[in-house]
Amino acid sequence: MPNTKPRTTLSGRAPEGNFPGAPASVDERTGMNRDYWVLPEEERAKGFVRPFRDSYVHETCGTETKMAAPLAGTYARDPKYYGKTFCVGCRAHFPVGEFVWSGTDEKVGS
């Protein structure tokens, strides 16, 4: 089933191609995608249904990851927007259920 949620790229550039879950390929140096989908600014401006938080902890390795404001705003507006998120310690993407918001016991994506 295609993604029907409004979206734009974090960079504001056109998608590079058809990559599962992302608008760009993975950067081999970092393990991150070269770009990410986010809700458009006008959608985020409608208000948040969850608190705005810009960092989370991977429960498996204990590493805290900080994210850019448009990504954090996308989570705050639509907590179920993403199925996976990135861990800077492991340098890979994992299901959001493996992460908690920094300083809380609350699962990311809930």
N, C-alpha and C positions, 0 to 999 in steps of 0.2 A: 504494500500500500504506500503510495507516495506521501511525502510530508506536505500537509496542507496548511501548516502554521505559517504566519507571515515571517519572512526572514530576509536578512541582508548579511553581508560579510562583515566581520570585525574590521577589516582593513578599508572597507568601502570600495574595494576593487571587484571586478567581475570574477566569478568562480573560474578556477583553472581547468576544471574538467569534472568528471563524474566519479567522485571518491565517496565511499560509504560513510555517511554521517558528517562529512566535512566538504568545504568548497575548494580544498587544496590538498596536495600530497603531504606526506610526513617529512619533516626535516630530519635527516639521518643524524645530525649532530646532537639535537635536543630531544628527539622522540615526539615532539609536538607537531601538530599539523601546521602548515605554513599559514593557514587562515582558518577561521571558525565561523559558523553560523551564529547570529544573534538576532533577537527581535529588533525590528526597526526602531529608531529613536522615538517616532511618534507613538508606537505601541508601548514602549517603556514609560513614556511620559503620561500615560493614562493612570499610573499609580501602581503601587506594589501590593501584592497579597501576602507577602512574607517580608521579614526585615531584610534590608540591604546588607549583605555580608560579602566581603571580598576575599575571604580565606577559609580553607577547610583542611582537615587532617585525614590522611589515609590511615585507617585503623590497622592495616596490615603492617606498615613500616613506621608509622608515627610521624611522618614528615608533613609539615604544613606547606600548602601551596597557596600563593596569592594570585588573584586573577584581575584582569583589566575591568574597569567600571562597566563597560557595555555587557560583558559576560555576567558579572555580578547582578546587574540590573535585569538581565534576562531571567536569571534564577529567581530574583525577587518578584518579578511580574508573573512568571509562569514556572513554578518549581519543577514541573514534570517535562520541561522543554528538552532537556538532555537525558540520554540514557547512560552515557559514560562521561567521565571527566578525567583530567590529567593529573598525575602525581609527579612532582618534580624530583622526588627521591628515587622512584622506580623508573622514571623516564618513559612512562607508558600510560595508556588510557585504561580505566577500569570502570565497572558498573558503579553508578553514583551511590548505591547502597553500601559500598565499602568505605564511605567517607562520612565524617561528621563536621558540622560547622565549628570553626575554631572557638574554643572556650565553652562549648556546649556538648550535650549528648545527642543533639538533634541530627538525624540523618539528612544528608544533602538529598534534595529531590523530594522531600516530604512536605 
